[in-house]
Amino acid sequence: MAEKQGHIKVIIVGGSIAGLTLAHCLEQGGIDFIVLEGHREIAPQVGASIGLLPNGARVLDQLGIWDSIERITEPLKRFRVWTGDGKLLSEGDVPELIQARTGYPSVFLDRQLVLQVLSDRLLNPSRVLLRKRVVSVDHSAVGVTVHCKDGSQYTGDVVVGADGIHSVIREEMWRYCEGRDGLEIVAKDKRGLGVPQLTPTNPPAITATFRCLFGISSSILGLVPGDAHRVWNEGWSALVIIGKEGRCFWFIFEKLDKTYTAGNIPRFNKADEASFAKTYMDRCLIGTLAFKDLWESRITSSLLALEEAQHEHWTVGRFVCIGDSIHKMTPHSGQGGNNAIESAAALANSIIEAERCEASGISSLKAITRSLELYESSRRYRANETCAIASKLTRIEVMEGLMGKFICKYVLPRLGDKVADEACEAIVGATKLNYLPVPRRSPSGMMPFDPHMGLGQSEDKLYRAAFALPFLAVACFAAFCPILQPSSSFPGLHSLNGITKDGLAGVISQFAGTDPVQNCYLATYLGGLTAVQTIWAVESVRRGNRGLLSFLSPLVLGCLSQSKGICFVAPLYSFIHYVQTPQEIYHAADNRMVPISHAKAVIPAIVFGYIAPTIALFLPVSAERRDMIIFVWRLHPLWTTIIHCIVRSTFRDTTQRDRIRAPTTDMPHLRRTYLLFAVLSGLAHTYAWVTSPVPLQTFLVSNMLSFPLRTAIQSGKFEQWHQLNQAIVFGSGLLFGLLHFRDMKKAKKVRVGWIKVLCVFGGTLLFLGPGSTLVLVWAWREEILASARPILG
């Protein structure tokens, strides 16, 4: 039979969130469709609620629906976590931070209201047919015919299962597959539905390990709209969200006696519900507020088993499933409805593409099959990951196992804004409608949506480590190079030997003040190290580096430099920092931010803690006094830390406000810091250049090329020691900067070409020296991270 040519018609089975969202997507894409809903009304009140997060809100905003929903909700602002006995574990404004990052609030409301808005805002509501319970589907090369219980039938090109966890369309897709050549494998999606021999490698498709009593209550005195409360306890957990006008949406989760599979999952009646509620009446949910207060003011409630499912096959032929019919998760992450909205958008994108292919003369079935497979592949990873995250949260919050208890009691309460980072990772790479304009609010947040970020998009750390291997090679060379291990036997204060006389301090003790040329070498080198001190000080307090080794205090790094040598520590730090800080770490503008109290304290800390003792090294004093000065100088990591802490404490910490409302408030202070130390380092370099009797090229790393390395190592000359230190410390630092610029160009945040970047590097290196170059490179990077947005095409 010849295949039909013409416009695609879609039959959506199920007037769910997924089904009605898809209807809007197709309507605005000019695709013919109908919605078949089995109930007598499109928005029944069944006691269910729904959370809408920024990834779902953006699609609804593209469709012009979001404003109608936002008007009837209260944005979430704060969250609190309690134990089962009413003890407060943690609290914060993570929902506000997520809103500032994405441009959209997180809201909670009756599922009935969302369905009503979706239904009312359709341009042609007559395309939604009620009391049309689907019983079977016939699939052929030219289309599908959907049969309803009332005897009516409807024909189209694609049939979409948006009919929930017990999907008739999914069952019909399986029935179509059974016995067909090459498609028998799809039948394994039915495991747990009568298919025998379930094994760990062939787990059930639909399971239920928990049950949930959920409901909606009227306002209760003392509960603040916009607050969310979680309760973690062994064996059970709870969630209470206060919506608009104090309306309370609540859930109590309890682990079942075992994991049930499809066909055996228990169902509960009102007597079961009352019995369940009775056991929780006196349990605290919000401080001293007991569950009975919510129960007595309830408007509606239900007790259900929480079904979980991740089916392997989403589409075959003209069949396709979206939402709960193909990926069903627990409510803990709030992503169930939002994933359904994303899947509806992704499917609409694929159907629009199929329509274009058909208009180009490609056969209907071929174009449709290819487009539906593209939908599945585009959504599978994100859907599976969000299901897995929800499942993990469900088990952690009931303190399942020793690890669950440990995480709930000691890890999660201390994560702070890392909770927002994890939530945003599931949001930022969300699907949008490719054929509709991006809403004005979408790029307005501090963490713009980007399909190259988020779940499954993290850069491979081993890949980054491969690029950073030169740092490890240099660190190993520095650790074993004889010329970089000066003798620890120098004349001076015998009682301080071993404290002042090893490493760089020993070199300073032997050469500082003894010769003008050597003084020039030391001045330009120690002056250039100001750049390293600056970078370490800034990176040690940058918000995005929390929990990373690059968050190490300059005190630790400085002490390691004194004991192991900065030629070993600097490249090793560069390796660790580069591997741990891909661009996704700073995609949220507030994660680039340095707390303003810290930013203000960097200049006095380095000036008085490092630069002042360094200048004192060159004073014309006796050998005994010089040894004392060297002793003081060697403790500069301690002085800079103490001064930084003292100065920082004099300024009010405004991080909690700034990270949401003014994430670039630190930039004026960082600009001053970078500029000052670039100037000071450049002055040290210029002074040495002008006053030294040796030529300019001696101060440049390239001069090393005129000396065979073995000769330099064997000679033990101070000049060669200086040149090796310059090459290792500043060479690794400049490579460090170049690799970060490579990252920013890859992320499309840098618009200039490599020739311009290298010319800037080379020019500043020639005229200002390596220390100033390193500081200015870091300042340039700071400006890009603070202002640039990826160029998305």
C-alpha positions in Angstrom: 0.0 0.0 0.0 1.4 3.4 -0.9 2.3 5.6 2.0 0.2 8.7 2.6 1.7 12.2 1.8 0.5 15.4 3.5 0.4 17.3 6.8 0.9 15.3 10.1 -2.0 14.8 12.4 -1.3 13.9 16.1 -3.7 12.1 18.4 -2.9 12.9 22.1 -4.3 10.4 24.5 -4.7 11.9 28.0 -5.5 15.4 29.1 -2.7 15.4 31.6 -0.1 18.1 32.1 2.1 16.5 29.5 -0.9 16.0 27.1 -2.2 19.6 27.3 1.3 21.1 27.1 1.9 19.1 24.0 -1.4 20.4 22.6 -0.3 24.0 23.1 3.1 23.2 21.5 1.5 21.7 18.4 -1.1 24.4 18.2 1.5 27.1 18.1 3.6 25.0 15.6 0.7 24.7 13.2 0.3 21.0 13.7 -3.1 19.3 13.5 -4.1 17.5 16.7 -6.9 16.3 19.0 -6.8 15.3 22.7 -8.8 12.3 23.9 -9.5 12.4 27.7 -11.3 9.7 29.4 -12.8 11.7 32.3 -15.9 13.8 32.2 -14.0 17.0 33.1 -10.5 18.2 32.1 -9.5 19.5 35.5 -11.0 17.3 38.3 -10.0 18.1 41.9 -8.4 14.8 43.1 -6.3 16.4 45.8 -3.1 16.4 43.8 -0.6 19.3 43.7 2.3 20.1 41.4 5.5 22.0 41.7 6.6 24.0 38.7 10.3 24.7 38.5 12.2 27.0 36.1 12.8 24.4 33.4 9.0 23.8 33.1 8.2 27.5 33.6 10.3 28.5 30.6 8.4 26.3 28.2 5.1 27.6 29.5 6.4 31.1 29.1 7.3 30.4 25.5 3.7 29.3 25.1 2.4 32.5 26.7 0.8 30.6 29.6 3.3 31.2 32.5 1.9 34.7 33.4 -1.5 33.2 34.0 0.0 30.6 36.3 2.3 32.9 38.1 -0.6 35.2 39.1 -2.3 32.5 41.1 0.8 31.3 43.0 3.2 32.3 45.7 6.9 31.9 44.7 9.0 29.8 47.1 11.5 31.9 49.0 12.8 29.9 51.9 13.2 26.3 53.0 13.7 24.7 56.4 14.7 21.1 57.2 13.5 19.5 60.5 14.0 16.3 62.3 11.0 14.1 63.3 11.2 15.5 66.9 11.0 19.2 65.8 14.7 20.1 65.7 15.8 22.5 63.0 18.6 21.0 60.9 19.1 23.8 58.4 17.4 26.7 56.6 18.2 29.0 53.7 16.9 31.0 50.8 17.9 28.5 48.1 14.6 29.0 46.2 15.3 32.7 45.9 18.8 31.9 44.6 17.5 29.5 42.0 15.1 32.2 40.8 17.9 34.8 40.6 19.9 32.4 38.6 17.3 31.2 36.1 14.9 34.2 35.9 11.9 32.0 37.0 10.5 31.2 40.5 9.7 27.8 41.8 5.9 27.6 42.6 3.5 25.1 44.1 -0.2 24.9 43.4 -3.2 22.6 42.8 -2.7 20.4 39.8 -6.3 21.1 39.0 -5.5 24.9 38.5 -2.7 24.1 36.1 -4.9 21.8 34.0 -7.6 24.4 34.0 -5.2 27.2 32.7 -3.8 24.9 30.1 -7.3 24.0 28.9 -8.7 27.5 29.0 -5.7 29.0 27.1 -6.0 26.7 24.0 -7.0 28.7 21.0 -9.3 25.9 19.8 -10.6 24.1 23.0 -13.0 22.0 20.8 -10.0 19.9 20.0 -10.1 18.5 23.5 -12.7 15.7 23.6 -13.9 14.4 27.0 -15.3 11.0 28.0 -13.1 9.4 25.3 -11.5 6.4 27.0 -9.2 4.7 24.6 -9.3 0.9 24.4 -7.1 0.0 21.4 -5.0 1.3 18.6 -4.5 0.0 15.0 -1.1 0.8 13.4 -0.5 0.7 9.7 1.9 2.0 7.1 -0.4 5.0 6.4 -1.4 5.9 9.9 -3.0 5.0 13.2 -6.7 4.5 14.2 -7.6 5.0 17.8 -10.6 3.2 19.2 -12.6 4.5 22.2 -14.8 2.7 24.6 -17.9 4.6 23.3 -17.4 3.1 19.8 -15.9 6.3 18.2 -12.6 6.1 16.4 -10.1 8.7 15.3 -7.3 8.5 12.6 -4.0 10.3 12.5 -0.3 9.9 11.8 1.1 9.7 15.3 -0.5 8.6 18.6 0.9 10.0 21.8 0.5 8.3 25.2 0.2 11.0 27.8 -2.1 8.8 29.8 0.0 8.2 32.9 1.8 5.3 34.6 -0.9 2.8 33.6 -0.8 3.9 29.9 -3.1 2.2 27.4 -1.0 3.6 24.6 2.2 2.0 26.0 0.3 -1.3 26.3 -0.8 -1.0 22.7 2.7 -0.2 21.6 3.9 -3.4 23.3 1.1 -5.3 21.7 2.1 -3.9 18.3 5.7 -5.0 18.9 5.0 -8.6 20.1 5.8 -11.1 17.3 7.2 -8.5 14.9 10.6 -9.3 13.3 13.3 -7.3 15.0 11.1 -5.8 17.6 10.7 -8.5 20.1 13.2 -6.8 22.4 10.7 -4.0 23.1 8.5 -6.5 24.9 11.1 -6.6 27.7 9.7 -3.3 28.8 6.8 -5.4 30.2 9.0 -7.0 32.8 7.1 -7.2 36.0 3.8 -7.2 34.1 3.4 -10.9 33.9 6.9 -11.6 32.4 8.6 -14.3 34.5 12.2 -14.7 35.6 12.9 -11.3 37.0 16.6 -11.0 37.9 19.0 -8.2 39.0 20.0 -7.8 35.4 16.3 -7.8 34.3 14.7 -5.6 37.0 10.9 -4.9 37.1 9.9 -1.9 35.0 7.3 -0.5 37.5 7.9 -0.7 41.2 6.7 0.8 44.5 8.8 0.9 47.6 7.1 3.9 49.4 3.6 5.1 50.0 2.5 8.7 50.4 -0.3 10.4 52.2 -0.8 13.8 50.5 -3.3 16.5 50.8 -4.2 20.2 50.7 -5.2 22.2 53.9 -6.4 25.6 54.5 -4.1 28.3 56.0 -2.8 27.8 59.5 -1.7 30.7 61.7 2.1 31.1 61.8 2.8 29.4 58.5 4.3 31.9 56.0 3.5 31.7 52.3 6.5 30.9 50.2 8.1 28.7 52.8 9.0 25.0 52.2 9.6 22.6 55.1 11.1 19.1 54.9 11.2 16.6 57.7 13.8 13.8 57.7 13.4 10.9 60.0 14.3 7.2 60.0 11.6 5.3 58.1 9.5 8.3 57.1 9.8 11.8 55.8 7.5 14.8 55.1 7.2 17.8 52.9 5.0 20.9 53.6 4.8 23.8 51.2 2.9 27.0 52.0 1.4 28.4 48.9 -0.7 31.5 48.0 -2.9 32.8 50.8 -1.4 30.2 53.2 -2.8 27.2 51.4 -0.8 24.2 52.6 0.4 21.3 50.3 1.7 18.4 52.4 3.1 14.9 51.9 4.1 12.2 54.3 6.3 9.5 52.9 6.6 6.0 54.5 8.6 3.0 53.4 6.4 -0.1 52.5 7.2 -3.5 54.0 8.8 -4.5 50.7 9.2 -3.4 47.1 6.2 -4.3 45.0 6.1 -4.8 41.3 3.4 -3.9 38.7 0.3 -6.1 39.1 1.0 -6.4 42.9 1.3 -2.8 43.9 -1.2 -2.2 46.8 -4.1 0.2 46.6 -5.5 2.0 49.6 -9.0 3.1 50.6 -10.3 5.8 53.0 -10.0 3.4 55.9 -6.3 2.8 55.2 -5.9 6.5 54.8 -7.4 7.2 58.2 -5.4 4.5 59.9 -2.2 5.9 58.3 -3.0 9.4 59.4 -3.7 8.3 63.0 -0.1 7.0 63.5 1.3 10.5 62.6 -1.2 12.8 64.4 1.3 13.8 67.2 4.4 13.9 65.1 6.1 17.2 64.5 6.3 18.5 61.0 7.2 22.1 61.4 8.9 22.8 64.7 6.2 22.2 67.3 3.4 22.1 64.7 2.0 18.6 64.7 0.5 16.8 61.7 -2.9 16.8 63.4 -3.1 20.6 62.8 -2.8 20.0 59.1 -5.1 17.0 59.1 -7.9 18.8 60.9 -7.9 21.7 58.4 -7.5 19.5 55.3 -9.5 20.2 52.2 -8.7 17.0 50.4 -6.3 14.0 50.9 -5.3 10.7 49.4 -3.1 7.7 50.2 -1.2 6.2 47.3 1.7 3.9 46.6 4.6 5.8 45.0 5.2 4.1 41.7 8.6 4.4 39.9 9.3 3.5 36.3 12.0 4.1 33.7 11.0 2.3 30.5 13.6 1.5 27.9 11.6 2.1 24.8 9.6 5.3 24.3 8.6 5.0 20.7 8.0 2.4 18.0 6.6 3.2 14.6 3.9 5.8 15.0 3.6 5.2 18.8 5.3 7.5 21.3 4.9 8.0 25.0 5.6 11.1 27.2 5.5 12.0 30.9 4.6 9.4 33.5 3.7 6.9 30.9 7.4 6.4 30.2 9.3 8.0 33.1 7.6 8.1 36.5 9.5 9.4 39.5 8.8 10.1 43.2 7.8 13.7 44.1 11.0 14.6 46.2 12.9 16.5 43.5 9.7 18.3 42.2 10.7 17.4 38.7 7.9 15.0 37.7 5.6 17.6 36.0 8.5 19.6 34.7 10.0 16.6 33.0 6.6 15.9 31.4 6.6 19.5 30.1 10.2 19.1 28.8 9.3 15.9 27.0 6.2 17.6 25.4 8.5 20.3 24.1 11.1 17.9 22.8 8.4 15.8 21.1 6.9 18.9 19.5 10.3 19.9 18.2 10.7 16.5 16.6 7.2 16.5 15.1 7.7 20.0 13.6 10.9 18.6 12.0 9.0 15.6 10.7 6.5 18.0 9.1 9.3 19.8 7.4 10.8 16.6 6.1 7.4 15.4 4.8 7.0 18.8 3.0 10.3 18.0 1.3 9.1 14.8 -0.1 10.3 12.3 2.5 7.8 9.5 3.1 5.5 9.9 6.1 6.4 6.8 8.1 10.2 7.3 7.5 10.1 10.9 8.6 7.9 10.2 11.6 9.9 7.3 12.8 13.2 9.2 12.5 11.7 12.2 14.3 10.3 10.2 17.2 13.5 8.4 17.7 15.3 11.8 17.8 12.9 12.9 20.5 13.7 9.8 22.6 17.4 10.2 22.2 17.3 13.9 23.1 15.4 13.3 26.3 16.5 9.9 27.6 19.5 11.0 29.6 18.0 14.0 31.4 14.8 12.0 32.1 16.7 9.0 33.5 19.0 11.2 35.6 16.1 13.2 37.1 14.3 9.9 38.0 17.5 8.6 39.6 18.0 11.8 41.6 14.4 11.7 42.9 14.8 8.0 43.8 18.0 8.7 45.7 16.5 11.7 47.6 13.5 9.6 48.6 15.7 7.0 50.2 18.1 9.4 51.8 15.4 11.5 53.4 14.0 8.4 55.2 17.6 7.7 56.4 17.8 4.4 54.6 20.9 2.6 55.8 23.9 4.0 57.7 25.0 6.1 54.8 21.5 7.7 54.6 21.6 8.6 58.3 25.1 10.0 58.0 24.2 12.1 54.9 20.9 13.5 56.5 22.5 14.3 59.8 25.9 15.6 58.9 26.3 16.3 55.1 23.1 17.8 53.7 22.5 20.3 56.5 26.0 21.7 55.8 25.9 21.9 52.0 24.5 25.5 51.9 24.3 26.8 48.4 25.6 23.5 47.0 21.9 22.4 47.2 21.1 25.2 44.7 24.0 24.1 42.5 22.6 20.6 42.3 19.1 21.8 41.6 20.3 24.2 38.9 22.3 21.4 37.2 19.0 19.6 36.6 17.5 22.8 35.3 20.0 24.8 33.2 20.2 22.4 30.2 16.5 22.1 29.9 14.7 21.5 26.6 12.9 24.5 25.0 10.7 24.9 21.9 13.1 25.5 19.1 10.6 27.1 16.8 9.3 29.8 19.2 11.2 32.8 20.5 13.1 32.6 23.7 11.1 34.6 26.4 12.6 37.8 27.7 13.0 36.3 31.2 14.9 33.3 30.0 18.4 35.0 29.5 17.8 37.5 32.3 19.1 35.3 35.1 22.6 34.9 36.5 22.8 31.4 35.1 21.3 31.5 31.6 19.8 28.3 30.2 22.3 26.5 28.0 21.8 23.1 26.3 25.6 22.5 26.7 25.4 22.7 30.5 23.7 20.6 33.2 23.0 16.9 33.5 25.3 14.8 31.3 27.2 17.8 30.0 30.0 18.0 32.6 33.4 18.1 31.1 35.4 14.9 31.7 38.0 15.5 34.5 40.4 13.0 32.9 40.2 14.9 29.6 41.1 18.1 31.5 43.8 16.3 33.4 45.4 15.3 30.1 45.6 18.9 29.1 47.1 19.8 32.4 49.8 17.0 32.4 52.6 19.6 31.7 52.0 21.0 35.2 52.7 17.6 36.8 55.8 17.1 34.7 57.1 20.5 35.7 56.3 19.8 39.4 58.2 16.5 39.3 61.1 18.2 37.6 61.2 20.9 40.3 61.0 18.2 43.0 64.2 16.5 41.9 66.2 19.3 40.1 69.4 19.9 42.2 69.7 23.6 41.4 66.2 24.2 42.8 67.3 22.5 46.1 69.7 25.1 47.6 72.0 24.0 50.4 70.6 24.5 53.9 74.0 25.4 55.3 74.4 29.1 55.4 76.2 31.4 57.8 73.9 33.2 60.2 71.9 32.7 63.4 72.6 29.1 64.3 69.6 28.9 66.6 67.3 29.6 63.7 69.0 27.3 61.3 66.4 25.0 59.7 63.8 27.7 60.1 65.3 30.5 58.0 68.0 28.7 56.0 66.4 26.2 53.7 64.7 26.7 50.3 64.1 30.2 49.0 64.9 31.7 52.4 68.4 30.1 52.2 69.0 31.7 48.8 67.8 35.1 50.0 70.1 34.7 53.1 73.1 34.0 50.9 72.6 36.5 48.0 70.2 39.4 49.1 72.1 42.6 49.4 75.5 41.2 48.4 75.5 42.2 44.7 73.5 44.7 42.6 72.8 42.2 39.9 71.6 39.5 42.3 69.5 42.1 44.1 67.9 42.9 40.7 67.2 39.2 40.1 65.6 38.8 43.5 63.6 42.0 43.3 62.0 41.1 40.0 61.4 37.5 41.1 60.0 38.2 44.6 58.0 41.2 43.2 56.5 38.9 40.6 55.5 36.4 43.2 52.9 39.0 44.3 50.9 37.7 41.3 50.9 34.2 42.7 49.9 35.5 46.2 47.0 37.5 44.7 45.6 34.5 42.7 45.9 32.2 45.6 44.1 34.8 47.9 41.3 35.3 45.5 40.7 31.7 44.5 40.8 30.5 48.1 37.5 32.4 48.8 35.7 32.3 45.4 32.2 30.8 46.0 32.4 28.3 43.1 35.6 26.8 44.6 33.9 25.6 47.8 34.7 22.0 48.5 37.6 22.0 46.0 41.3 21.7 46.7 41.7 25.2 45.0 39.7 26.5 48.1 42.9 25.8 50.1 44.0 28.7 52.3 47.0 30.7 51.2 48.4 29.8 54.6 48.5 26.1 53.6 49.9 26.9 50.1 52.5 29.2 51.5 53.7 26.8 54.1 53.9 24.1 51.5 55.9 26.5 49.3 58.3 27.2 52.1 58.9 23.5 52.8 58.7 21.9 49.3 59.5 24.9 47.2 57.2 27.2 45.2 58.5 25.7 42.0 56.9 22.5 43.1 53.7 23.9 44.7 52.8 26.5 41.9 52.5 24.0 39.0 50.9 21.4 41.2 48.3 24.0 42.3 47.8 24.9 38.6 47.1 21.3 37.8 44.6 20.7 40.6 42.8 24.0 40.0 42.5 23.5 36.2 41.2 20.0 36.6 38.6 20.9 39.2 37.3 24.2 37.7 35.7 23.7 34.2 33.5 26.6 33.0 30.4 25.0 34.3 31.6 25.7 37.9 31.2 29.4 37.2 28.2 29.4 34.9 26.2 30.8 37.8 27.4 34.4 38.2 27.2 34.2 42.0 29.7 31.3 41.9 32.3 33.5 40.3 31.8 36.0 43.2 34.3 36.7 45.9 32.6 37.7 49.2 33.1 41.5 49.4 34.6 41.4 52.9 37.3 39.1 51.6 37.8 41.1 48.4 38.4 44.3 50.5 40.9 42.6 52.7 43.2 41.2 49.9 45.2 44.4 49.4 46.1 45.1 53.0 46.8 41.5 53.6 49.4 41.1 50.8 50.8 44.7 51.2 51.6 44.3 54.9 51.9 40.5 55.1 54.1 39.9 52.0 55.3 43.1 50.3 56.5 44.9 53.4 58.7 42.0 54.6 59.9 41.5 51.1 61.1 45.2 50.8 62.8 44.8 54.2 65.0 42.1 52.7 66.8 44.6 50.6 67.5 47.1 53.5 71.3 47.6 54.2 71.4 45.9 57.6 73.8 43.6 59.3 73.9 39.9 58.7 72.2 39.2 62.1 69.4 41.6 61.4 69.0 40.2 57.9 68.6 36.7 59.3 65.8 38.1 61.6 64.2 39.8 58.7 64.4 36.6 56.6 62.8 34.8 59.6 59.9 37.3 59.6 59.7 37.1 55.8 59.4 33.4 55.8 56.3 33.6 57.9 54.6 35.8 55.4 51.8 33.2 54.8 50.9 33.5 58.4 51.0 37.3 58.4 48.9 37.6 55.3 46.3 35.2 56.8 46.2 37.0 60.1 45.9 40.5 58.5 43.3 39.2 56.1 41.2 37.8 58.9 41.5 41.0 61.0 40.7 43.4 58.1 37.9 41.1 56.8 36.2 41.1 60.3 35.9 44.9 60.1 33.6 44.7 57.1 30.0 43.5 57.2 29.6 40.2 55.3 26.9 40.9 52.7 27.3 37.6 50.7 23.8 36.4 51.4 22.3 39.5 49.8 24.9 40.1 47.1 24.8 36.6 45.7 21.1 37.1 44.8 20.9 40.8 44.1 24.4 42.1 43.2 26.8 39.2 42.2 29.3 41.7 40.7 29.5 43.9 43.8 33.0 42.6 44.4 34.4 43.6 41.0 35.5 47.2 41.9 37.5 45.8 44.8 39.0 43.0 42.7 39.8 45.5 39.9 41.7 47.6 42.3 43.5 44.6 43.7 44.6 43.3 40.3 45.6 46.7 39.1 47.7 47.6 42.2 49.6 44.3 42.2 50.1 44.4 38.4 51.6 47.9 38.8 53.8 46.9 41.8 55.0 43.8 40.1 55.7 45.8 36.9 57.5 48.5 38.9 59.8 45.8 40.4 60.5 44.4 36.9 61.1 47.9 35.5 63.4 48.9 38.4 65.5 45.8 37.9 65.5 46.4 34.2 66.6 50.0 34.5 69.1 49.7 37.3 70.7 46.4 36.5 74.1 46.4 34.6 73.1 43.3 32.7 71.0 43.4 29.5 67.2 43.0 29.3 67.1 39.5 27.9 68.7 38.2 31.1 65.4 38.9 32.8 63.4 37.0 30.2 62.7 33.4 30.4 63.9 33.0 26.8 67.5 33.6 28.0 67.5 30.1 29.4 67.7 28.8 25.8 71.3 30.0 25.6 72.4 27.8 28.5 72.3 24.0 28.2 70.1 22.7 31.0 72.8 20.3 32.3 75.3 23.1 32.5 72.9 25.3 34.3 72.1 22.6 36.9 75.8 21.7 37.4 77.0 25.3 37.6 74.8 26.2 40.6 75.0 29.8 39.5 72.5 32.1 41.1 71.5 33.5 37.7 70.5 30.0 36.5 68.6 29.3 39.7 66.7 32.5 39.2 66.0 31.7 35.5 64.7 28.2 36.3 62.4 29.6 39.0 61.1 32.3 36.7 60.5 29.7 34.0 58.7 27.3 36.2 56.6 29.6 38.4 55.6 32.1 35.8 55.7 29.8 32.8 53.3 27.4 34.5 51.2 30.4 35.6 50.9 31.8 32.1 50.1 28.3 30.7 47.5 28.2 33.5 45.9 31.4 32.2 46.0 30.2 28.5 44.2 27.0 29.4 41.5 28.9 31.2 41.2 31.2 28.1 40.9 28.0 26.0 38.0 27.0 28.3 36.3 30.4 27.9 36.6 30.3 24.1 35.2 26.8 24.0 32.3 28.0 26.1 31.8 30.9 23.6 32.5 33.6 26.2 35.5 35.0 24.5 35.0 36.7 21.2 38.6 37.6 20.4 40.9 35.3 18.4 44.0 33.5 19.6 46.3 36.0 17.8 45.0 38.9 19.9 45.2 36.9 23.1 48.8 35.8 22.5 49.8 39.4 21.4 48.4 40.7 24.7 50.2 38.0 26.7 53.5 38.7 24.8 53.3 42.5 25.0 52.7 42.6 28.7 55.4 40.0 29.3 57.9 42.0 27.4 57.3 45.4 29.0 55.8 44.6 32.4 57.4 41.3 33.3 55.9 37.9 34.0 54.3 38.8 37.4 52.3 41.7 36.0 51.3 39.6 33.0 50.0 36.8 35.2 47.9 39.3 37.3 46.5 41.0 34.2 45.6 37.7 32.6 43.7 36.8 35.8 42.0 40.2 35.8 41.0 39.7 32.2 39.6 36.3 33.0 37.7 37.9 36.0 36.1 40.4 33.7 35.0 37.8 31.2 33.5 35.5 33.9 31.7 38.5 35.4 30.2 39.9 32.2 30.3 37.5 29.3 27.4 35.3 28.4 27.8 32.3 26.0 27.0 33.0 22.4 24.2 30.5 21.7 23.3 30.0 18.1 
